[in-house]
Structures are given as C-alpha cells and as structure tokens.
Amino acid sequence: MSASARRSPADFTAARVRNLAPSPTLAVSDKARQLKAQGIDVIDLGGGDPDFITPEHIRQAAIDAMNAGDTHYVASPGIPALRKAIARKLLEDNGIDVDPMGGVVVTPGGKQSLFEATLALVQEGTDVLIPEPAWVSYVPMVDLAGGRAVPVSLDPNDRFRITTEALESAWTPASRVIIICSPNNPTGRVLGLDELQALANFAIERDLLVFSDEMYEKILYDGNTHTSIATLPGMAERTLIFNGMSKAYAMTGWRLGYVAGPKPYISQIEKVHSHSATCATSFVQAAGVVALTGPQAFIGEMVAAWDRRRLAISSGLSSIKGISCPPAEGAFYAFADIRETGMTSTELADLVLREAHVAFTPGIAFGDSGEGHIRLSFATSDDLLAGAVERMGAVLGFR
Ligand SMILES: Cc1ncc(COP(=O)(O)O)c(C=O)c1O
C-alpha cells in the first residue's frame, strides 16, 4: 500500500464510535478546568459530584482491607459480603427481594452497570424508550450497543410529568426497554405513584423491560419518598435496578455501583462484566460493605446541607431576569427554565461562562426536551452558589 493511500485514524475508528459525542457534562467541567488553569476564577456548577469527602469509617475500611492483603482479583459479580449487603439493603429500604448469588452484579460505578446491561440486552433492531430530559449517557450507551434510542418527550409546562399519552406516542413495535430515573437527573423530579403506575401498566401491556436508575434515591426533599417501580405488582420480573455508592456515600471517585434484578437478565450481564471489568476493585468493595452496613446518619447531614442550598439557588436564580427555577424534589440539580431570556440553553451557557465565569450544563445536553433549561449542580458550597447567582445577575440583570 502506498503512503498516500494509508488509512487515516478515522478509517480505523468504529462507525458506532465515530459520531459519538463526549459526555457534555464532563465537557463543561473540562472547559471550566481549562479556564481555571489560565488563572481565571471559574465557579463550576457543571458536575454531579457531592462536595463532601467520603466518611472516615468507609475510608478506613478500604485502608484496612488493602493492608490485610485484599489486593487480588475477587469473584467477578462481587464479593459475597457486598452482594449480601446489597440484597439486604434492597429488601429493607426498597422492599425488593433479590438473590445475592445470581441476582446482583457489582460494577466499577453505576455508569458501568448501565453500560453492561445495555450491551447485554440491547442490539440492532431494539428500540429503547427514554423519557427526556434524560441523563446524558443513556443515548450513547444505546447507540454503542447498536440499538435505537427513542425519546419520550416530556412537557416542561407539565413539570416533565410522565404520562400514558407521552409513552404511547413514543412507542414503536421494536420497543423492548424503557429507562427511567427517579429522583431525576437533570430535572430534580421524583416520580409520583400515579406516574409509576402509568409506567408499570405501560411496561406490562407492551411487554417491556424497565431499567430503573435509582442513583439518587437517598437525596430527597420536602417529604418526598422514593418508591422503586420494581415493587409494583408484576414489575419485579421485568425491572433491573441500578444504584451505587457515588451519590449517597460521597464515593464518586471510588467507582462502585451495581445492578440487581431477575437472574435470567443478570446472568447475561455477568458475561459482559467478566469480559470487561473482571470485577470491581477488591478493597473498594470491602469499603462498600461498610458503607451499606455502617452508620447512615451522614447521608441525612449531607441532604440537610443540599436542602438549604437547593432553596437558596432556586430563589437566587428566580430573581434573575428571564429565569425561573422551582426547587428540586430530589437529587442535587437546579433545572432552571430560561425560555423567557429568548436565548438557547447553549447560548446562555456560553455567555455566562464567558462573561460571568460560571459553568453549568445547557439543557439541550439532556435531549431536545431539555432545551429552554439549564442545569446547575448545587452540591457545592453556599458561598460559591451565592457567588454564581451574583455573577449571573450582574450579566443578565435582576428582576
Ligand atoms: C442519573 C445517573 N445515573 C448514573 C450515574 C452514574 O453514577 P456512578 O457511575 O458514579 O455510579 C449518574 C452520575 O452522575 C447519574 O447522574
């Protein structure tokens, strides 16, 4: 082959990856980091990382495990102690009965569990329904698996409620899976029992598998409660639950998550897991046992801090011209309506980053239904949030 006819890197790139965009939320943080490296004082509200350090007793458990020589490969689906702790947690907290031996796979992060499940259960010809606005990685995961992501567009004027009509109008004969997330990233909504029932009826009628992303289940405000769709009649057999330690235990950097559900699906996911991750990190799993079985008061303290910040950022953003921001019901994101500014979410995000040095994620990153909104993480200090509102108001004007 002559040098001029040499293949380019693009020729070597798999078609399914070529058009894949990097994670837009990570891109916002990267941009903020670059500006910071240039000495610019940027307030970064783009990410989804609790601003608390992992509690001491959990950190100590990892150190102890490592010092005890727990540095080897472990059972691919997870150490039995952690799988048992997860099964106990699912029973006690959620009323869900899974077999720790065969019904749980422990993964390096919840994102990995969603990816492995999608790769195991979605293929060419499979449509996956995704209520939107939605977390940024569901669609790329479906794309990578060769399936087709089909948005279920939700109405901002109806608080992004999931309705039977919205589900019916998105459904296609190739639909096999629906991915739901409550408490929701990015909208901060918690699905009500009426919505869960509508989803359950729809899933049963249309014979769908439900991926239920419950990462933020512990982060709830105003008396909202979390109900897993798996507990509704007829749903346990068709629901996979995705959860992890990142948000509730401030363990984002540790990478520890899991998927749980019916054995026939979990056994397929186990195969993908064993050929990709092998296992989640041994001593991290030991710490995960302590996280789930140790003192839980820390979670309430974190949520109390986020509750205060949630109310402050909502009223602060709502005092800015063209922005209105109802307080989140769960998770730690303010999803503000910016339609009155007349700008797209990307235009506003670019303007504010450039002029006010505040970074956040444009709503369009969460699908077309997210346009007209911006997402700001309030898992950061009171002072930084107040500073962000001050700076944004200085550029956009206060009401
Ligand atoms: C909705 C949602 N699902 C899953 C994840 C994955 O979390 P992790 O991989 O840290 O467990 C995140 C993280 O931001 C998320 O927001």
The ligand as a Gaussian input file, in Angstrom:
#p B3LYP/6-31G(d) Opt

LIG

0 1
 C      -28.699000       9.564000      36.598000
 C      -27.356000       8.987000      36.810000
 N      -27.185000       7.676000      36.638000
 C      -25.995000       7.093000      36.822000
 C      -24.900000       7.825000      37.202000
 C      -23.589000       7.112000      37.361000
 O      -23.011000       7.284000      38.579000
 P      -21.725000       6.439000      39.020000
 O      -21.157000       5.823000      37.802000
 O      -20.810000       7.415000      39.661000
 O      -22.253000       5.408000      39.973000
 C      -25.010000       9.206000      37.377000
 C      -23.829000      10.028000      37.693000
 O      -23.771000      11.207000      37.538000
 C      -26.277000       9.796000      37.189000
 O      -26.456000      11.111000      37.359000

